[in-house]
Each structure stands twice: as structure tokens, then as C-alpha cells.
């Protein structure tokens, strides 16, 4: 199966029987991201998280206080 990275537009071939290929076929809303872009985003996110300039917005739970 030929797939295209949503960030860098690099075209790659993945195995038709793989889990990623099955997800892309059955749920067209899912997008493919190559390994290079995925690791780059992960590293930059972790660096921002460690610097303190990163906020993770989560839905409020019932026991949260204002």
C-alpha cells in the first residue's frame, strides 16, 4: 500500500497486511505520518514539556475544584 506523509509529503510503501494499513483503509479520517516526522515531533514535544512551556489541557473530572 502506498501512503503519503501528511507533514513532509514523502510517499512510502507499507505492508498491506499491517495494522497501520488496515486502520487507514477502514477509517479514512486517520492520517499517516512517516517515522522521521513522528520522532521529530515527539522530541520537540518532550523538550517543550521539560522546559515548562507546555500545558496539557484535559477535560474536567467530577472531583476537580475550581
Phi and psi in degrees as GROMACS dihedral restraints (atoms count N, CA, C in turn):
[ dihedral_restraints ]
;  ai    aj    ak    al  type     phi  dphi    fc
    3     4     5     6     1   -92.6    20    10
    4     5     6     7     1   131.6    20    10
    6     7     8     9     1  -130.6    20    10
    7     8     9    10     1   156.7    20    10
    9    10    11    12     1  -124.2    20    10
   10    11    12    13     1   131.3    20    10
   12    13    14    15     1   -68.3    20    10
   13    14    15    16     1   136.5    20    10
   15    16    17    18     1   -75.4    20    10
   16    17    18    19     1   -17.7    20    10
   18    19    20    21     1   -96.9    20    10
   19    20    21    22     1   -53.8    20    10
   21    22    23    24     1  -101.3    20    10
   22    23    24    25     1    -3.6    20    10
   24    25    26    27     1    61.7    20    10
   25    26    27    28     1    25.6    20    10
   27    28    29    30     1   -81.4    20    10
   28    29    30    31     1   133.8    20    10
   30    31    32    33     1   -95.8    20    10
   31    32    33    34     1   130.1    20    10
   33    34    35    36     1  -130.6    20    10
   34    35    36    37     1   160.4    20    10
   36    37    38    39     1  -106.1    20    10
   37    38    39    40     1   130.2    20    10
   39    40    41    42     1  -121.4    20    10
   40    41    42    43     1   159.3    20    10
   42    43    44    45     1   -66.1    20    10
   43    44    45    46     1   135.6    20    10
   45    46    47    48     1   -64.4    20    10
   46    47    48    49     1   -25.2    20    10
   48    49    50    51     1   -91.7    20    10
   49    50    51    52     1    -0.6    20    10
   51    52    53    54     1   -75.1    20    10
   52    53    54    55     1   162.7    20    10
   54    55    56    57     1   -66.1    20    10
   55    56    57    58     1   -37.6    20    10
   57    58    59    60     1   -64.0    20    10
   58    59    60    61     1   -42.6    20    10
   60    61    62    63     1   -63.8    20    10
   61    62    63    64     1   -40.2    20    10
   63    64    65    66     1   -64.5    20    10
   64    65    66    67     1   -41.7    20    10
   66    67    68    69     1   -64.1    20    10
   67    68    69    70     1   -40.2    20    10
   69    70    71    72     1   -67.8    20    10
   70    71    72    73     1   -35.3    20    10
   72    73    74    75     1   -72.0    20    10
   73    74    75    76     1   -43.2    20    10
   75    76    77    78     1   -84.6    20    10
   76    77    78    79     1   -25.9    20    10
   78    79    80    81     1  -129.5    20    10
   79    80    81    82     1    93.2    20    10
   81    82    83    84     1   -65.0    20    10
   82    83    84    85     1   -14.5    20    10
   84    85    86    87     1   -72.1    20    10
   85    86    87    88     1   -24.0    20    10
   87    88    89    90     1   -70.8    20    10
   88    89    90    91     1   142.9    20    10
   90    91    92    93     1  -118.3    20    10
   91    92    93    94     1   160.5    20    10
   93    94    95    96     1  -103.3    20    10
   94    95    96    97     1   138.5    20    10
   96    97    98    99     1  -130.1    20    10
   97    98    99   100     1   128.6    20    10
   99   100   101   102     1   -67.1    20    10
  100   101   102   103     1   165.8    20    10
  102   103   104   105     1   -64.6    20    10
  103   104   105   106     1   -37.3    20    10
  105   106   107   108     1   -62.6    20    10
  106   107   108   109     1   -47.5    20    10
  108   109   110   111     1   -66.7    20    10
  109   110   111   112     1   -39.0    20    10
  111   112   113   114     1   -63.3    20    10
  112   113   114   115     1   -46.1    20    10
  114   115   116   117     1   -68.5    20    10
  115   116   117   118     1   -36.3    20    10
  117   118   119   120     1   -63.7    20    10
  118   119   120   121     1   -43.7    20    10
  120   121   122   123     1   -66.2    20    10
  121   122   123   124     1   -40.2    20    10
  123   124   125   126     1   -62.5    20    10
  124   125   126   127     1   -44.9    20    10
  126   127   128   129     1   -63.8    20    10
  127   128   129   130     1   -44.0    20    10
  129   130   131   132     1   -67.3    20    10
  130   131   132   133     1   -37.3    20    10
  132   133   134   135     1   -66.4    20    10
  133   134   135   136     1   -43.0    20    10
  135   136   137   138     1   -64.2    20    10
  136   137   138   139     1   -37.8    20    10
  138   139   140   141     1   -66.1    20    10
  139   140   141   142     1   -41.0    20    10
  141   142   143   144     1   -65.5    20    10
  142   143   144   145     1   -39.4    20    10
  144   145   146   147     1   -63.0    20    10
  145   146   147   148     1   -41.5    20    10
  147   148   149   150     1   -72.1    20    10
  148   149   150   151     1   -26.4    20    10
  150   151   152   153     1   -78.1    20    10
  151   152   153   154     1   -17.4    20    10
  153   154   155   156     1    94.3    20    10
  154   155   156   157     1     0.9    20    10
  156   157   158   159     1   -96.3    20    10
  157   158   159   160     1    26.0    20    10
  159   160   161   162     1  -124.3    20    10
  160   161   162   163     1   126.9    20    10
  162   163   164   165     1  -119.2    20    10
  163   164   165   166     1   132.3    20    10
  165   166   167   168     1  -102.9    20    10
  166   167   168   169     1   111.6    20    10
  168   169   170   171     1   -88.3    20    10
  169   170   171   172     1   118.9    20    10
  171   172   173   174     1  -115.9    20    10
  172   173   174   175     1   153.7    20    10
  174   175   176   177     1   -66.0    20    10
  175   176   177   178     1   147.4    20    10
  177   178   179   180     1   -70.7    20    10
  178   179   180   181     1   140.6    20    10
  180   181   182   183     1   -99.7    20    10
  181   182   183   184     1   172.4    20    10
  183   184   185   186     1   -66.6    20    10
  184   185   186   187     1   -28.6    20    10
  186   187   188   189     1   -95.6    20    10
  187   188   189   190     1     7.9    20    10
  189   190   191   192     1   -73.3    20    10
  190   191   192   193     1   141.2    20    10
  192   193   194   195     1  -104.0    20    10
  193   194   195   196     1   150.4    20    10
